[in-house]
C-alpha cells in the first residue's frame, strides 16, 4: 500500500525533475539557435522558450512549491536549513523567470519578427538563463542530499 508521504514526495520530485529537464532543453535549444546564426532558427528556439516559460515552468514551479509545502507541513520542519534554502531558491528562480527571462523572450521574438534584431552588445539572457538553471539544479541536489 502506498502512503501519503510517498505520493506527495513523488509528485514533488517529479515536478522538480521536469523543471530541471525543461530548463536544460530550453538552454540547449537557445544555444543551438544562437549558434546557427539564422533568424528563423533563433525564432523557433525563442518561441519554444516562450511557450515553456508561459505554460510549463509556472505550473512546474507551483506544483513543486505546493507539494514541498505539503511535505514540510506534514513530515518535516520549517527550521531545517535545506528546506529554507530550497524555498528561497525556488522563489528566486521563479522570479527570475517571470520578471526577467519571460519579458526578454517576448522582446526578442518581437524584434526578430519585425526585422529589428536587438542592438549589438552583451546579451545577458543566455547567461541569466544558465545561472537560473544552475540554481534550480542546485536546489534539486540540495533536496536530495538534505544537509542538516
Secondary structure, 3 states (H helix, E strand, C coil): CCCHHHHHHHHHHHHHHHHHHHHHHHHHHHHHHHHHCCHHHHHHHHHHHHHHHHHHHHHHHHHHHHHHHHHHHHHCCCCCHHHHHHHHHHHHHHHHHHHHHHHHHHHHHHHHHHCCCCCCCCCCHHHHHHHHHHHHHHHHHHHHHCCC
